[in-house]
Amino acid sequence: MAPLIDLLSCSIIEKDHNGDILWTWSYPTVSESQKTIVKRKCNLGLEHNSPQTFIWARHGQTWFYLHCSEVFDSDRLPKVKQFALVLFAKDFNPQKYEVLSRVFSKMYCKTGKPTEILQLYLSVFTKGSCSTQENGTFVSDDFSSRTTINTNFRTIA
């Protein structure tokens, strides 16, 4: 398996029960301009969540992938109502990063520990894969680097 060197960073943004939105964790780093653009795209500020839980967009020469999750009573995040997991990468591959963000998000809900996300991130970055007992396995080689998206741009505009 090839390492996933196109993965640039991982971050967690949380919304607590008071409605405050905090950028709580990043590895290795995220610039202020990246934070600003992600906060604008993130739907955590809305009173009622958008049905869209996964979005992607380009910022400069990088892509970011944003996965929003609800936190339930059984999770290990008692003060958090919702959170968004943000991945920055060099390549455009929404399918790959959606699967990866889901694995990371499920682990964060289960443990409430960013260090667990860091371990998974480093595994993916160095080996191209990560595995968890309950939250699934991610293998970068399972995804083609040539992603085709069938979209009718007339219907979007």
Buried (B, 14 or more C-beta within 10 A) or exposed (E): EEBBEBBBBBBBBBBBEEEEBEBEBBBEEBEEEBBEBBBEBBBBEEEEBEEEBBBBEEBEEBBBBBBBBEBEEEBEBEEBBBBBBBBBBEBBBBEBBBBBBBBBBBBBBBBBBBEBBBBBBEBBBEBBBBEBEEBBEBBBEEBEEEEEEEEEEEEEE
